[in-house]
Amino acid sequence: MSAIQSILEQKVVVITGASSGIGEATARSLAQQGAKVVLGARRAERLEILAADIRAQGGVAEYQAVDVRQQAQVQALVNFAREKFGRVDVIINNAGVMPLSVMEELKVDEWERMIDVNIKGVLYGIAAGLPLMKRQGFGHFINISSIGGHAVYPTAAVYCATKYAVRAISEGLRQEQLDGDIRVTIISPGVVESELADSISDPAARDAMRAFRQIALTPDAIARAVCYAISQPADVDVSEIIIRPTKSPY
């Protein structure tokens, strides 16, 4: 058993946006190394298939449909994990959307969806998990930001704003928990193969993203970073990891 696997074994990890992409890859990787994963996403049918696959390979997985825009549903997911396993070690706030467009298109409904999923979804995950982790005396939040949380790009102003917000929220939470054993990690991926681009309704932005993704990382690369952050000793907080394709200029 590897050192990482020995630490991950038996940890209870809640993952939002677990039905595809980074969330799915992370769930598979953690389960393979002995963690108990609790999967949340809107598409329950995909979660059912993923959980069955993990179990078939000897892992432990539970799932529950959740829309992270609904605080009560996020709370129910965390409660479900605690009821099943008695505790929650890690919450990975991964769910996100990226409908890129130039500002003058005034796609206000898409702006609001990004704010609701990318910012409020993270806040709801924190609200659901923080009281429990305080009672436990330990816990770990891993919030998925982006290289878009470090720089702003055309068509991505609102998306980048949401990812800057994730970084600000995460760092503020980390600083507020210095007297306990609650860790906070920001994972900021560069371009990764995922379904995020499927939500882009603007044709020019969609085409640009397709071209950009010629050098995309696979989701497994991000999953390995998540496993690394979780596997550190309790007195080590991996505050942020930025992961880019080697050939990426951004």
N, C-alpha and C positions, 0 to 999 in steps of 0.2 A: 504494500500500500504506500502511495506517495505521501509526502508531508502534507501537500494540499488536500489530498483525499481524506487523510486522517482528521483534518480540521473540519472539512465540509460534511463529513459523515454525520448523519442524524440532525443536521441543522434544518429548521423549518423556514422555508423561503416562500414568500408571497410574491407573485409576478403579475403585473398588469400588462395588457397588450401581449398576452402570451400565445395568441393563436397563429402567429407568423413572425418571420424576420428575427430581430434580435431577441424578442421575448421567447419565441419557440426554441431558438438555438441555446439560449441561456438555460431554459428549463431542462432541455436534454442533457446539457453538459453537467449541470448541478446534480441531476438525478443519477447520472452515470457514476458520479463520485460520492454517492451515498446520501445526498440531501433529500429531504422530503419537500416536494414542491407543490404549491397550491396555485393553480392557474386561473387567471381571470381575464376575460375579454368579452366582447359582445357576441361573438360567433360561437355559441355553445357547441355546435356540431363539430367544429374544428377542435375545440378543447377536448371533447369526448374522444376523438380519434387520437390526439396527441397523448392524452392520459393513458389510453389503452396501450399505445405503443411503448410508452415508458414502463408501464407495468409488465408488459410482455418481455421486456429486457431486464426485469428484476428490480426496477426502481419503484419508488413510492410517489404517487401523484394523485391529487384530488383537484377538482375544478368547480367553478361556479361562474355563471354568466354575470358580467358586470359592465356597466357603462360608467366610465370614470367621471362623466359629467354629472352624475347623480351621487351626491355625498352619501346618502343612505345605502346605496348599493356598494360603495367602496367600504363603508363601515361593515356591512354584512359579510363581505369577502374576508376581511381581517378577523371578524368574529368567528366565521366558519373555520378558518385555519386554527384559531386558538381552541375552539371546541373539539376539533379533530385531533390535535396534537399536543394541547396543553400549554403551548407557548408560540411566539413568533420571534424568530431570530433576526430575520432580514425581510424588509419590504423593498422590492424593486419597482419604482415608479417609472415604467417604461412606455406606457401607452402614449402615442403621439400622432399628429396629423400634419401634413405639409402641403396644403393647396396654394402653391406659389402663384403670384400674379403681380403686375406693376400696380402701384397705388392708384393711378388714375382710372383703373378699371372699376374701382369702388365696389369690390366684392365683399361688402360688409358682412354678409352672412358667413363667408369663409373666415374673415378676421375673427368673428365671434366664436366660431367653432375651434379655431386654434387656441384662443384664449381659454375657452372652456375645457378643452382636452389637455393642452400642453401645460397650462399654468394651474387652473383649478383642479385638474386631475391629480397633480402632484400635491397640492395643498390638502386635498381630501385624503390622499394616502397618508400624509403626515398626521392629519387630524385623527385618522382612524388608528394609527399605530403608536403615536407618541405616548398617550396615557398608559397603554398596555406596557410599553417598553419601560416607562418610568416605574411602574409597579414591579415589573420583573427585575429591574436593576441592570438591564442590558438590552441591546438591540442595535440594528444597523439599517440605515436608509441608504439606498443607492438610487440616485435620481439621474435619468438619462437626459443629458443636454445635447450639445452638438458643437461642431466647429462654428456653426451659426450663432452660438452663444459667445463667440470671441471676436467675430467680425461680421459686418453687414454687407450683403450682396444685393444687386438689383433683382427685383421680383420677390425678394425674401425679407422685406423690411419687417413685416408683422411676425413671420415665423422666427426670425432672428430675435426680435423683441421678446418672444415667449421663451426662447432658450437662454437669453441673458437673464430673464426672470428666474428660470430654474436655477441658474448658478447663484444668483443673489439670495434666493430663498434657502438654498442648501448651505451656503456659507454662513448666513445668519443663524440657521438652526445649529450648525456645528459649534459656533461660538457660544451659543446659549447653553450648550450641554457639556461644558468643560468640567463640571463638577461630578459627572457621572460616567457611565460606561456605554453611552450611546454614540455610535460612530455615524458619520455622514460622508458619503462618497459621491462625487460628480463624475459621470462617464461622458466624455464629449467625443463622439465618433465623427470622423469625416464621412465621405460618401460610402455607403454600404448598400449591398443588394437588399431590397426590401420592397414592401408594397406602398411605401409612403408616396412615391411618385404617382401612384394610381389615383390619388385624390387631387391631382393638379388639373384644373379645368381650363386654364389658359393655354392655348395651343403652342405659343412661342416658348413659354416657360417649360411646358412638358417636353418639347423637342430639345431644349437646352439641357434639361436634366438627363434625358436619354443619352446625349453625347457625353455629359459629365460622368455618367455611370459606366463608361467603358473601362475605367480603372477601379471600379468599386471593390471594396473588401467584401468577403463573405461574412454573414452574421456570426460565424464561429469565432472570428477574431475579437469581436466585442464580448462574446461569452467568456472567452479566456481571461479577458481583463476583469470582468465581474468576479469570476472565480478567484482570481489573484487578490482582489480587494477584500473579499470575504475571508479568505484563508489566512490573513495576517493575524498575529497575536492581538489579544484584546487591547493592549496598550498602544497599538499602531493604527492610526487613522490614515488611510490612503485618501487624501482629500480630493484629488482630481486626477484623472487619466485622460489624455488627449490621444486619440488613435486615428492616424491618417494612412491612406495608401502611400507607399513609398514614392510613387510618381505624382502625387497630388501637389499642385502648387498652392492649395488653400489649406 
